[in-house]
Amino acid sequence: MGNKDLIALLIIFVLPWILVSVHYITRKHRSAKYFKELQEKYSLTPGQNGSKHNFISGYYRNKPITIEYIEPAGKKKTCTLLSVECNNTGNFEFTIARRKRSSNPYYLNGAYMMEDKEFDDMFFVQTNDLERLKSLLDFNSRFKLQQTAGLGFNGEIKLSGASFTYLEQGLLNNDIAAMKLELVLHELCDMADAMKYEEQLVMSN
């Protein structure tokens, strides 16, 4: 084997590892860039939480929102967490998670179907009020969530107490991750508006 062949083999075997290492090393820098873009786009305020991870918070569509990095128990990676506060009467709760072969058995337990084959093929749904959830997740809402699945949604959307949350493993370090988070943000705000309107109707009757 000549020197040129040896050099070519070294490039073939070593270059991919170099590229992966560079991608890994620069992920936090890219994450800071996307955080900054979201902060400016939605006029949010930056800060740091107790574990020294970044967060940005403020108001969007008159709702308190927070985007932050956390390290939840049981997760191997740092996660991105979006929170949107809402009016929630009647202790309404639900969880929406991506349906996949490796799904946690937790999601299989007590999961409901939304009677929408495309949506049900993509997501698990758990709730303490199925009829109310069906009313909240109308065709447009289900369609938007299906769009996030096309962008690689593998996280969890929850309503618990007075806030919606969206948890996804990994940092916001590429266009797809940022676009996915923004789609979910808009949908959670739409849901919060629908719940507020529902509460106003109940109070007026």
N, C-alpha and C positions, 0 to 999 in steps of 0.2 A: 504493500500500500504506500503510495507516494505521499509527500508532504501536503499536496493540494487536497488529496482525498481525506487525509487526517483532519485538516483544517475545516473542510466541508462538514465532516461528521461532528466535529466539536460545535460548529455553528448550529447544526440541526438539533443537537441534544441540549446545548447550553442556552441558546437564545430564548426558547420558550420559558425557561425558568427565570431568566433575567426579566422578561416582560411581565410575568406573574408577580415577581418580587416588586417591581416598580409600581404595578397596579395596586398591590397591597400597601406599600409604603405611602402612596399618595392619596389613599382613600379618605383620610381625615381632612386633607387639604381640599379635596373636591367637595366633601361634605360641608365644610365651612362656606364654600362658594355658593352652594344651593341654599343653605340656611340664610345667607346674606340676601340672596335674590328673593326668597319668600318673605323675609323681614321687610324689605323695601316695597315689594308688590302689595302686601297687605297692611303696611304701616304698623308692624309689630315691634315690641321692645325686647332686646336681647337680655339674657341673664345666665346664671349658672345654678344648677340644683346641688343638692348635698353631696352627690358623688362626682362633682366637678364636670358634669356633662352640660353641654349647652342647651338652652331652651329659648324660645321666642314666644311672646304672649301679647295679647291685646284683644281688640274687638273686630269681628268681621260680621257684617249684616246684623249689627246690634247684639251679637252674642259673644261672650267671653270664650276665647280659644287659646290653646297652648300647643306648641309643637316642641317635643323634647326627646332626648335620648335617655334611656333607662336600661338597667340590667336586671330584669325580673328573674326571680328564682325559677330554676328549671329550664332556662334558656341559655344556650351556649354562646350566643352572640349578643352584642349590644342591640337594642331594639329602638325603633322610632315609634313614638307614641303621640297621637293627635287626640286632643280632648276638646269637645264642644259642649258648653253648658246649655241646658234646656229646662222647660217646665215639664215636670213629670208627675202626674197625679195617679193615684191608684196603685202605686208601687209596680208599675209596668216595667218588665225586664225582657230582654232578648239577647241572643248571641247569634251571629252569622259568621261561619267559617268556611273556608274552601274545602270542597269535597275532593279527596284524593286517596289513593291506596294506603298511604302511610298516615292517614288521619288518626289523631289521638282518639282512643275509645271513648273518651269523655264526650266527644261530639256525637258519637253514635247513640249514646244513651238518651232516650227521650227526645230524639230529633223528630221534627215535623216536616211534612211536605207542604209546599205552597201551591200545589196543583198547577204548576207551570213547569213543563218537562225540561226546557232549556235551563231554567234557573235551578231546578231541583237537581239536575245533573251536575251542576257546578258548585252548589253550596249546601251545607248543613244549616238548619235553623232550629234553635231552641228558644222557648218563650213560656211565660206564665199566662199569656193571653193570646191565643192563636188568632182569634177573630179580629182583635185589635191590630195585630201585626199584619194580617192580610190587608186590612184597610190602609195601614200606613205604607206598606210596600206595594204600591200600585204598579201598573205596567211600566210606567216611566222610571220608577225607582229601581225595579228589578232589571230593567234594560241597562241603566247606568252602572249597576253593580256588575252585570255581565261584561261591560266594557272594561272594568278594572281587572276582571279575570283574564281578559285578553292581554293585559299589561303585566301579568305575573302576580296578581293578588294571591298571597299565601298567608295572610294574617287573620285578624279577628276583629270584627266590629261588635261592640256591646252597648247596650243601654242599661245602666244601673244607677239608681238614685237620680241625681239631677244632672247627669252628663252622659253624652255619647263618647265612646273611645274607639280608636282604631289603632291596633298594635300590629306591627310588622317587623320581623327580624331584619337586621342590617341597617346601614346608614343611608341617608339621602345623598348618594354620591354619583347619580347619573340622571339623565333626562327622564327616563322611564319611571324611576322611583319618585321623582318630583311630580311628574304628571299624574301618576297614580294617587299620590297623597292629595293633590288638588282636586281630583275627581271625587274622592271620598269626602273631602272637606265640603264641597258644594252639596253633595248628597245629604250629609249629616245636617247641614244647615237647612236644607229643604225639609227634612224630617222634623227638625226642631220647630220650624214654622207651622208644619201641619199639626203637630201636637199642641202648639199654642192656640191655633185656630179651633181645634177640637175642644180644648178646655174652655175657650170663650163661648162656644156653642152650648156646652153643658151648663155653664154659669148663667146664660141668658134664658134658659128654659125653666 
